[in-house]
Amino acid sequence: MSLADELESIVGKKWIVRGEEVSLFGVDGFTAFRGEPSAVVLPGNEDEAVAVIKTLIKNKKKIIIRGSGTSLSGGSTPVDGEIVVSLSRLNKIEEYHGNEVIVGPGIANIMVSKNAPSYLFYAPDPASYSVSSIGGNISHDSGGIHVVKYGPTFNSVLGLKVILPNGEVEDLLFHETAMNPVSIFIGAEGTLGGILKARLKLFPKPESRVSLVATFDSLRNAGKAVVEIFKRGVVPSALEMMDRNIIFAIEKSRYKAGLPDSEGLLLIEFDGEKKQVEMEAKVTMDTIAASSGKIVDPRGKINQFWNARKGAFPSMGSISPSYITLDCTVPRSMLPDALESIQKISKERNIFIANVFHAGDGNLHPLIPYNPQDKESLIKALKVGEEISKIAISMGGVPSGEHGIGIEKLKMEEYYYNKEEINVMKRIKETFDPENLFNPWKMFLPNKLPREDQVLKVMWEWE
């Protein structure tokens, strides 16, 4: 029996994608590079997923386990004809128990809270929460707007069921060990195992939620205000920043909300007991005034303002059909300098850069547009992104706060970690996946390109 026949016998002919349609799975949220899988398989349940993956392992096939395809670093992009196994159909909620829930990897993030008891919610909420899958969120350790108080996905994962690159299935949903055996799979981008189920923690909905909107005449002052808020002992549940460029893009798009025109805008949310929230809001208002900021009355449109923030990335379509989204992260204390450096690069390189990001944890998201029909435009955007990432690292930051390394940041990973640290990570990968079957071409710079490609060359080779 051929491999194609064997896979078809597991999932049915309808759920194997071949021919020109495989190109739909050749790109994810990182549109700078498009590959092409040799085939795409969409199992309908866990048993089928395990059987498909075991069959591919037996035949020594390179595999990408994919969710919704929203990765902003190319984490689910095929580079050299890998076979894509999409787990988007494994999207069921198995059970809620107390403040926990067990779900399939293909379920959209938004559905976890939507179907939870009315007094509970799932905290991690990346901008793509309405479509991104839990499996992908776990594989990238996604953050989101509420990461500053509730932490990234890591903090909400209690257990996992995974399939390893040798075909073994490990049920770690309920583990009783001193060490946390699931942590190694969180943020590993599918290179060490495929997620089949996840046991997640839910949080009680707070008694009170209050939002503030503040404007500033410079990004430096806005950055200073963020630093001062935390110095005064306040930990907001959300603290987001937008600059003039992203406000301009939003107000040209369907996410238009009447945002106040300013150099820097802070959206701040507090949650908890009512007295605590009132106290934190007052301290923050005093801090903003002392930082040359101005509190703005949203005039009953605060929900529209938050929706505008969540729609900031797609609103860039009003500026350019394509853009690169960085997620380098700096210590909060370095925000003023980091923002000024990005503005300087934008001016010197004569390139539009919009900033909208999780200011509360210093997770920068410079958005750099490019013309997809002009290779030089793309290369310029990639090089500007590399320059910004290097500056963030020089300030004590990291190359990725939540989007992952994927194919985009292989050079930046090597730039950040020393040789010994890289070798430790390689030994872990080789222990789990000695034949490099799971999500190859990710995490580590290869010795040579799989083929001659100008974009891969810029991303993967040092000049």
Protein Blocks (a to p, Z undefined) as FASTA:
>chain_A
ZZklmmmmmnopklpcehjllmmmmccfblkbccddfbdcddfbfklmmmmmmmmmmnop
acdddfehpafnhpmgcfkopacddfklmmccfbdchjaccddfkbcfklmmmmmcfkbc
cfblcfklmmpcfklmmmnopabjklmmnopfklmpfbdcdddfkopacdfkbccdfbdf
klmmgonlopnbccfbdcdddddddfbdcddddddfbfklmmmmmmmmmmnopacfbdcd
ddfklmmmmmmmmkbgoiacdfbdcddddeddfklmmmmmmmmmmmmmmnopacddekhp
lmmmmmmmmmmmmmmmmmombdcddfbdcdfklmmmmmmmmmmmmmmnopacdddddfkn
opacddddddfklmklmmmmmmmmmmmmmmmmmnopafbfklonmlmlmmmmmmmpcfkl
mmmmmmmmmmmmmnomgoghihiacfbdfbdcfklmmmmpcZZ
